Amino acid sequence: MTKARDFIKPGENILAIFTKGMHFELSVGNTGVTGEWDVDPSHARSVDRILVYHQNNETSTNDLNWHDFAEAGANPIRYLP
């Protein structure tokens, strides 16, 4: 099973965000927006990369859920070293 930690490079800090996609827009160059999120400024300053977990029940082909992927509870924001 793939976990968010599998995408972390050595020495990297990531911010994983869960979204159902209501405000999710992906642009050229793998940039985009996914709404407004309350993040801890002290953690956000140390983030090297953002990982977006986009849940799309209509086209999902796996059993991976946010809780297992991020090793987290219900909070849609997860900081990982």
C-alpha positions, -999 to +999 in steps of 0.1 A: +000+000+000+014+034-010+018+059+018+025+097+018+059+089+033+068+070+001+070+103-017+094+120+007+130+125-004+157+124+023+158+156+043+125+168+028+094+181+046+061+178+029+025+190+035-001+165+025-036+179+019-068+160+014-094+173-010-126+160-026-119+183-055-146+210-053-120+237-057-092+216-072-076+230-103-044+215-118-025+237-142+004+232-166+037+226-148+020+206-120+009+238-102-026+244-090-051+254-063-073+234-040-092+259-019-083+278+013-066+258+040-057+268+076-021+258+080+003+264+109+027+292+097+056+278+117+052+244+099+044+259+065+076+278+063+096+246+065+076+227+038+096+217+007+067+203-013+030+199-012+013+166-019-024+166-028-046+136-021-075+141-044-104+118-036-126+111-066-151+084-058-165+083-093-132+071-109-114+056-080-099+022-087-082+014-054-090+010-018-066+036-006-081+061+018-068+093+034-064+078+068-041+050+056-023+071+030-014+100+054-013+078+085-036+104+100-070+110+115-098+131+101-077+163+098-072+171+061-038+186+067-007+164+075+029+176+079+055+149+074+093+151+078 
